[in-house]
Every structure is written in structure tokens, then in C-alpha cells.
């Protein structure tokens, strides 16, 4: 009763759908569940809470609205890739009718799905401060410290990755440009994917059971320009066995297992089976130093910062030029996108207008100095965006 003696009516502000929800529904691989068209015109929001024991098909969750329960007007599609997932989504009511469809992935799954209609619009769903931002959940994030680059480095933004590249090279011939990487000369971007191996001529201590490096990881791209990695054993001065995967590009090499020295005793070179050196770890450093990078398939890269410097000896000037190779063919034309000439002190450029690089593009930093034997140092930062998410 209210103050006037009138009986209050309970306000029905939410409704759980019975024709678009499912409890403990067993789905075979590739099997789908489709609800029924439902009139949602008296509601403002649609909220979906779903769990499953196996991943969905690509864009397997489909939330569809229609003006006439016939022709779809809008569909929100989501892929759920983690086994044992829990997924929450919301959708504003913009058409009279609604229906949901779920298509299972290749493995059998137990699906629990609840659709709830609400009459009041809300500000959105809230996550924890460490929740990964992905297509698995709709979220409105509130962070005590919202540092974008820190979030990227922490891995809490699922479609973006921050990458730091660094390299040092010794100038072979003054005023002659070369790629910034250990072996010197121009970096040989391969035309085809090949199996790779540890090159012969290494140090005897870098061997199984030796005091130096026992195993290394090679990261790069396969024949379809997708990101891959493989682990290779070292064999001292002998050539190592070939990889399990063919590499079109090598982007980073590092030591993953060692003996008592905790690093590689000698230089370690990675070559493909055609004998072309693609990676180099300088003795004692345990990590390659390469100013080369290739954008994977389905990705876009954004260059945010670059810094160059020359060793601190008197009266030495360095020069650096950053080139992009704008197609995937060997010998593609190079395009200058940044340069710094005759520097003595460290020179840093932060790109206010980020330099955008498309999929399968190579970039390489060419450097020189006016004195033979000068060391040139390059480091830069890139953000990689996965356009497939």
C-alpha cells in the first residue's frame, strides 16, 4: 500500500526469454541452436549471458534484430575462442523483433544461454581492472590508472601488441648505407619460405650439455605471412638440424636454455637451407639485434617512436634512413619514411601522426657513418593491430 491507501503494482522491468535461451544444451561439433523471433518492442535492452565447454565457430554467436520477423535488419556476430568460456553481451533494442543463433565449433560442447530483456537502458557492463578486452565480453572499463601503453604491454588489449625493436651494427665502409643488424651489409629478405637451422662455425661451448647456449627460439613468419616460432638445439661448431616449420621471415632469435655461463659463448647464426643468414646472436648477448620487421598477414602496424645514436668517440657523425618495402615481392621498391642525417647525439622522433604499415610490408633501417668501424644503434617501437578480431 502507498500513502494514499492504494495498492502498488509490481513493475515488471525484465523478462527472461524462453524461446531464445537454452540450459545444458548438448551440441555436436558444427551443430547450431536457433531461437525464435520474439517481439521485444516494449523493452530497451537485450543482455546475453552464455557459457560453453568448447569454442564457437567463427562468428558463432549471432544476435539478430528485424523489423518484420523475416528479413534481418542487424546482426551482432561474435567469436568465442576459449574452451570453458563465459561470455556476456548487450544490445540496444532498435527493431521490433529479436532472435539469437549459436553455431558450435568443431568440438562437442555443453551450452548454457540466457537472454534477458530489460525496460531500462543502463550505462553498460563493468569489468575488473585486469580483464582482457576482447570479443568475449562487452565491457565498460574503469581503471585506477589507465595507461594505454601499459595496457598493451600487459596484454590486456587482445587485438593489439606493443613491440620494441633494437639493433647495433658496425659500419663496414664509411658513407655507405647498410642494414642495422649484426652481420652488416643489406639484410636479405627471402623470396620464399625455407626450413632453417643453426649455421656451422659456432663455438664448441654452445652445445647440448655445454657451458653455453643449448637451445634457441626463432620467431618469424611462415609462407602465408602468419606468426610462427620454433625451438632449435645448438651443436657447437657443427650445423644443426633443420626446423619443423618453413620460415619466410625471421624477426627475432634468443637463447632459451644454457649451461653454467647462462648465455651463448660464441656468435650464433641462423640460416635457411639455401645458406642465407637470417638471424644473428652476438656472443654473450643471448638475443638477436635486428632493426628489420615485417607486418604479419591480417595485421596493421603503427610506428610510434624511433631513436638512433652513434658511439661516443670524437668527431663521428652517423646517418639513418628508415625504408618500407611496399609489396611482398623480392626486390620491391623501397620508400623512405624517416631519416636523420649527420647526428652525433642520440636523436629521437615521436610520431604524432603514427606511421601506418600494411600487412606483409617489410621495414629496414639503413645506417652509415663518416668513419669506418663506428657503431650505430637503433631502437624503435611499434603497435601491431590484429584486424581479424
N, C-alpha and C positions, 0 to 999 in steps of 0.2 A: 504494500500500500504506500502511496506517496502522501505528502502533507495534506492533500485535498480529499483524502479518503478514496482515491481512485486506484484500482489495481494496475500495477505495472505489467506490461507485456515484455517478455524476454525477447531481446533483439537478436535475431539470427544473422550474425555477421559473417559466418564462414560455413562452408559446405565441403564435405569430403566426397569426391566423385566415386561412384560405384562402378561406372562403366569404363572409366579410364585408369582405374587403379588395379593392382594385382598383388596378391600376397603369396609368397613361397611358390612362385610360378617356375616350373622346371622347363628350360628351353634347351633344345639341342643346338649344336653348332650351326650357325646361319639361320636358325629359326627366328621368327618375329612374332611380336604381340601388337595388335592394333586395337585401340579402343573404339568408342562410338562417338559420333558427332553429338555435342551437348550444347544446349542454349546457355550461354554464360553472360547474356546481356545485362543482367541485374548485378553483376559483380565487377570489381575494378582490377583485381589481380589474380593471377594463377601461379601457384607455387608447387614445384615438383620436388619430392624427396625420394631418392632412389638408391638402393644398394644392390650389389650383384657379386657373385663369386668369380666371375670371369669378365674380361673386357668386352666392350661392344664392338660391332662393326664400325667402319669409318662413318662418321656422322650418324651413328646408330640411334641416338635419341633424337626424335623429331617431334617438336611441339608446333602444331599447325592450327591456324585460325582461318575462318571462311565466313563470307557474308551470306551464304545460302546453303551451307552444309553440302556443298558439291565441289565447287572449284576452290582449291586452296588459295588464300589471299596472302598468307605469310607463313613461313616455316623457319623456326629456330632449330638448327641442327648442331649436335654436339657429339664428339667422340669421347668415350671414356676408356682410357688405355690401361689403367692399373687393375690387376686382379684384386678382388676383395674391396672394390671401390665403394665410396659413399659420395653421392653427387646431389647437390642442391641447386635449383634454378628457379628463377621467377620470370614472369612475362606479364606485361600490361595487357588488359583486355582492349582490343582495338576493333574486333569484329564480333558478330553475334554468336558464332559457333566455334567450338574448340574440339580438337581430337589429338590424342598422342599416339605415336608409333615407336616401338623399340625393336631394333634389329640386333640380334646377338652376334658376337664374334665367332671365331672358328671352334671355340671350346664350349662344352656344356656349361650352363650357368643356372643358379637359382636367383630369380629376380624378385625383389620387393619394391613396389612402386606405389606411391600415394600422391594423388593430385588433390590439392585443396584450393577452393575458390574463396576469395575474400572481398568484402564490400568496401574496405577502406584501403586507400593507397598508403604505402609505407615508404620510408626513406631508403630501404634496401637491406640486404643481408650483411652481417658483420662477421669478420674473420678474426683469428688470433694474429698476433704481430709476426709470427714466424710462418704463417701459412703460405704455401706456394701458390702464386697467382697462375691459374691455368684454366682450361676449358672445363675442368671437372666441377667447378663451383662458381656461381655468380657471387661476387663479394664487393662490399664497400669497405675499403681498408682504412683503419685508423692506427697510425704508428706513433710511438713516442718520439722517435727520430726517423724521419722519412728521408733518408739519403738515397737517391736513385742509384748512384754508382755502387754504394754499399749493398743495396738490394741485389744488383746484378752479380756482384762478386759472391754474395751469399747463396746465389742460386734460387732465390725465391720469386723470380720472374721467369716462368717456364719457357717463354718463346724468345728470350734474349740472353746473350752471353757476353761478358766482358773478357777481352783477350789483350794481354800485354806481350809485345814482341821486343826483343833486344838483340843486338849483334855488335861485334867488333871485327874489324879486318885491318890488316897491314897493307899499306899502299905498295903495289908492285912496281909501278912506274909513275913518276910524278906527272901530274896534269893529264893522266889517262884514267877515265872512269871505269870502275869495276863494281861488281855487286858486293854488298856488305855481308860477308859471311866468311867463315874460317879459311877455306882453301884459296880464296881470291879468284880473280877472273870474273867473267859473267856467269851468273847462275844458269845451269842447263835445264830449263823447264822441259820435261819429256813430252813426246808426241803421243805415246801410247803407254798403257798400264803394263808393268812388268813385275815379276817377283823380285824381291830384294834380299840382301844378305849383308853380313859384316864382311868388309873388304879385307883381303890378306895384307899382311905387313904390320899388324898391330904389335902391342907389347906382350911378351910371354906371360906377364903377371895378370893380364886381363883374360882369364880363362876359368873354366869350371874348377872350383877348388883353389884358385889362385888368390893372391892378396888384393887384386884389383877388381875391375868390373866383371861380374859373372853373367849378367843378363841386362838387356836394354829394351826399352819400349820405343817403337816408332809410330808416330801419329801422322795421318795424311788423308788422302782421298783415293777412292777406288776408281774403276773405269767409268762409273756413272757419276763421278764427282760427289759421292757421298762420303761422310767422315768415317774413317776406319782407324784401327790401331792393331799392332801385333807385337808380340814379345819374341825377341831373338836372343839366343845364347851366344856368348863370346868364345873364341877358340884361339886365344893368344895370337901368334903371328900367322896362323892358318886362316883360310877363308871359311866362313861359317855356312851352315845350311840355309837354304832359301826359305823365305817366309811362306805362310799358308795362304796369304792374300796378295793379289797383284796391286801395286801402288802406282797411280798416275801422278800423284804429288806427295812429297814428304814435307811436312810443316814443322815437326819438332821431333827430337830424339833425346832420350835421357836414360841414365843408369837407374835400374830398379833393384839390383841385387849386387852385393860386393863382398869381398873378403875383408881383411883387417884394415886396409887403408881407407875404406868407406867411400872410395871414388875410383875412377879409371886412372891407371898408372900412365898409360900412353894414349896417343891420339886414337880415336875410333872413327872409322869412316863407314858410311852405309852406301852401297852401290846397288844398282839394279843388275839383272843378269846380262845386260848389254855392256856392263862395265862402266856405266855413267855414275859418278859420285853425286849423291843427292842429299847427304846429311853428314855432319862432322861434329864430333865432340872433342874439344881440346883437352889435352892431358890435364887431369886434376880438377876439371870443372864439372863433370857429371851431367852436363846439359848442353845441347847444341845452341849456337848463337846464329840466328838466321833472320835477316830483315826481309825475307820473302814470305808472301802469304797468298793463298788462293781461296776465293769465296766458294763455299760448298753449294751444290745444287739445291734449289729451293730456298736460298737464303739471300739476304742483302746485308752488306757490311757498311758501317759508318765509321770513318776515320775521325777521331776526336782530338788527337794531340800527337805531335812528333817533336823529338829533341835530337840534336846532333852535336857532337863535340870532337875536338882533335886533341891528341896528347899534349901535355903542358910544356913541352920544350919551346925555347925561344924562337920567335920568327918563323912559325909554321902556320900556314893557312890551309883550311880544308874547304871543300865544296861538296854539296849533296843534292841529289835530284831524285824525286820520287816519281816513278813511272807506273802507269796502269797499262795492261795489255788487254784490249777491249773485245777480243773474241777468243775462242778456245783453240784456234789453230796454232801449231808451232810456227814461230816467225811472225806472229801477229804484229801489226803496227803498235808502237808504244806511244802513249800520250802523257805528256808532262802534267802533273797535278800539283806539284810543290817543288820549290828549290830554295837553297840557301848557298850563297857564293862567298868565298873568301872569309870564312868565320875563324876566329881564334878562340873566342869564349863560347861556352855552351849556348846554343840557340834553340829556343822553344817556341813552337807555334801551337796555339789552341784554336781549333776551327770553330768559330761561332756558327757559320753555315757548314754543317758537317759534310764531309766529302762522302758521297754515296757511291758504293761499288756494287755492281750486279753479280748475279750468280755466275760462277765459273771464270771470273776475272782474276788474273794474276796481278800482283803488285810487287815491285822490286825497288830497293833504294840503291842508286848508283853513287859512288863516292870517289873522291880523289883528294890529293894534297900537293902542295908545291915542293915537297921534299920526300924523296924515297924513304921507305921504312916508317913513315908516320902511321900512327894508329888512329883510325876513325871509329867513333862509337855512335850507334843509332839506337833509339828506342821509341816506340810509338804504341798508342792504344786504339783499339777497335771494338765496336759493339756489333755483334752478329745477331741479326733478327731472323728467326725461322718463319718464313712466310707460309708454311704449310699448316700452322696451328691456328 
